[in-house]
Amino acid sequence: MELPTTHRLPLSWLYEAASPPLQYRALAEAAPESARDPERLAALRAAVLEYKPATAIARKQRDTGLWGELLEMGWTTEQRPFRLADRFLFRLLSRDEAPELLVEFRRSAKADPGLGLWARGMGREAAAAALARAGYVDDPRLRGTAHRMASDISQFIRSELATKPFRKAHGKTILEPTSYPPTVFSVEMFAFLPALQRERSGFVERLAQYFSTPAPRRAFFIQAGKKVFRPMFEVLGDPLRGDATGHITDVPFALYWLELLARLGLVRQIASAHKVLARLFSECDDQGIWSPKALRTAPKTTNPVVAHYFPLEGPGKSPAQRQTDVTFRLALIARLLGIPVEVV
């Protein structure tokens, strides 16, 4: 199964069936520039700022800057909530040791410095991903962090730990604490830093090889100080777990991962990603609407790392709402891959 040579974006259908964020992003990001009506774009940009699920997220922001994710909702970084959040994120990036930056780990880290160290490391990676996604691609603080992370991950991939990353502790199989594998945060950060991809092209190629290897089937745990828990962010090998024909059980996570790989220019180099994406494209009808057989409910995921990403569709009972998110994402991925997109 091969990727299509062209793809259709059903904008007219999305205008009728989809939420304002999906409509706006489909026009602003997935449609060819020649098809972007400036008046419609401005109207949709205003609509996403009034979209109730997004304004509810903004209202929950604390004075510290902590909040939910609005970038995927189509909000621009000129909005006040971003300015508050950015200060917090850059403090995480700078290795600020302030206790309040530990957030929910603040109390437990007092008695467990190792847990605090792990939390600060993950917080720094998550901050870097958010800032890259927000467009701070030329900020020297982010670029410095990104290059350090690329070097650490590259060293891990080249080491023996990459093939034998586990050891026994507390009667469990744990990831060696000194290992530094890619995480969903670091991969997302790299995906939104095209200049770094060009500067570290050898590293990106090593990522392609690493993500082409099967993920370990054995259950393992993460040790952070005295705590031992199941992995959530670490990526060991290929996380898609598609079958021989490209079918996957977790469509939202697959779309998230495929979009990151598309931004990294790696989809065609990783056989499993190529196969899964070709399968998803094959499930689109002649108008470009994702229409798999026997679709009775909207795709769901149990993976919390895509909570900010999927769904962008709002509440409702229309059957079309099962299809809008995937339809938009596939058109966006097609555009990222350089596949010609026709608006219908």
ABEGO torsion letter per residue (X at the ends): XBBBABBBBBAAAAAAABBAAAAAAAAAAABBAAABBAAAAAAAAAAAAABAAAAAAAAABBAAGBBBBAAAAGBBAABAAAAAAAAAAAAAAAGBABAAAAEAAAAAAAABAAAAAAAAAAAAAAAAAAAAAAGAAABAAAAAAAAAAAAAAAAAAABAAAABABBBBGGBBBBBAABBBBBAAAAAAAAABAAAAAAAAAAAAAAAAAAABBBBABBBBBBBEABBBBBAABBBEBAAGBBAAGBBABAAAAAAAAAAAAAAGAAAABAAAAAAAAAAAAABBAAGBBBBBGBABBBBBABAAAAAAOBABBBEABAAAAAAAAAAAAAAAAAAAGBBBBBX
